[in-house]
Amino acid sequence: MADIAFLLLVFFMTTTVFNIDRGPQIKLPAAQRVEKTKRKDTMSLYVDRNGNINIDGRYVALELLPEIMTEEVAANPNLTVILKADRSAEYGRLMEVFQQLQKSRAYKISLSTELETGGL
C-alpha cells in the first residue's frame, strides 16, 4: 500500500504544471516589420554601476548629455541611441538619462540586454 501511495505521489509531482507567471495579463504589441539599423545611425550610451555615463568611449557628465545629444541628433536625424546599463545601476539614474535624452529630442532608444544562461 505504501508503494502505491509513493508511486502516485511521484506521478503527480512530476506531471503537475506550476504557473509561475501570475502577473497581469497584458498583450504586447507585435512588430509589423523589422529594420536593421545602419552602424552610422547608432550611438552607444553606457551607464555603469556607479552611475557614470559613457558615450562611444568617452565619459560625460549628466548635465552635458542634452547638449551633446542635441548636436548628434541635429547631425543625424535617424540616430538611434543604444542604451546599455549595468545590472547594478540605480533605476533613478537611468530615469535621469532618459529625461536628458528626451530634452535633446533623441527619441529613438534601444535598450540592450543580455541573455541569461542557465535557469529553467
N, C-alpha and C positions, 0 to 999 in steps of 0.2 A: 504494500500500500504506500509506503514511504517512497518507493522508487517511482511509482506513477505520479505522485504529487510533485516530486522533484522534477521529473520529465515535463510535466505540464507547466511548472514554474519556469523552467529554462525555455520552453517553447514560447510562452507568452512574453518573456523578457526579450527574446531575440526577434520576435515578429512585431512588436509594438512600435509604432512610429510616434515620436515625440515632436510636437510643433514648437520649435524653438523661437521662431519669429512671431511674436504676439503684438507687434506694433500696429499702428493704424493702417488700414487697407487704403493705399493710395495707388493711383495709376500714373506711372511715369510716362512722359511724352516719348514717342518713338521718333527716331531720326528719319526725315524724308529722304535725305541723301547724305553722303559722306564726302567731304572735301579734304584733300591733302593741302596742308599749308606749306607754302614755299619757305625755304630756310631764311631768305632775306626778309620775310614778313613776320619773323618771330624774334622775341627778345626774352631771355631767361631772367627771372627775378627770384632770388633765393632769400628765405628768412631762416636764419639759423636758430638754434635753441636759446641763444642769448638775446634774440630779437634784432640782431644786426641784419641789415638789408644789403644784398649784393646784386648788382645789375651787370650781367655779362662780364664778371670778373673784377668789378671794382665796387668797393664798399661806399655807400652813400648814406647820409643822414635822412631820416624820415621827412624832415622839413624841406629837403631839396628834391624829393621824389616828384612832386607835381611839376616843378619847373623842368626837370629832365624829361619826364614822360610827355609833357606838352610839346617839347621840341621834337621828340621822337615821333609822336603821332602826327604832328604837322609835316614832318619829312616823309612819313609813310602812313597814309590813312588806313591801309589794310593791316596794320601792325597787330599781332596777337601776342599778348603777354603770357608766357608760360610760368605760372607761379608754383614754385616748389618750396614747401615749408617742412622744417624738421618736425618730427612727431612730437617733440617736447616743447615746441614753440608755444607761447601763450596765445590763446584764442583772441584776446583783446588786441594784441599786436597785429595779428592778421587782419582784424577788422579795421585798424588804423591804416594799414597798407591798402585795403580795398577802398577806403574813403579817399585816400590820396590819389589812387588811380582813377576814381570817379571824378575827382576835381580836374584831373588832366584830360578827361574825356577818353581815357583808354578803356573802352567798354568791352573789347574782345579779350577775355581772360580764360585761360585754360588751366585747370587745376591738375597738377601732375601727381600721380600716386604710384605706389609700388605694390606689386603683387606679393601678398603674404605667402610664405611657404609653410607647409605642414598644416596642422589643424584637421578639420573634418573634410 
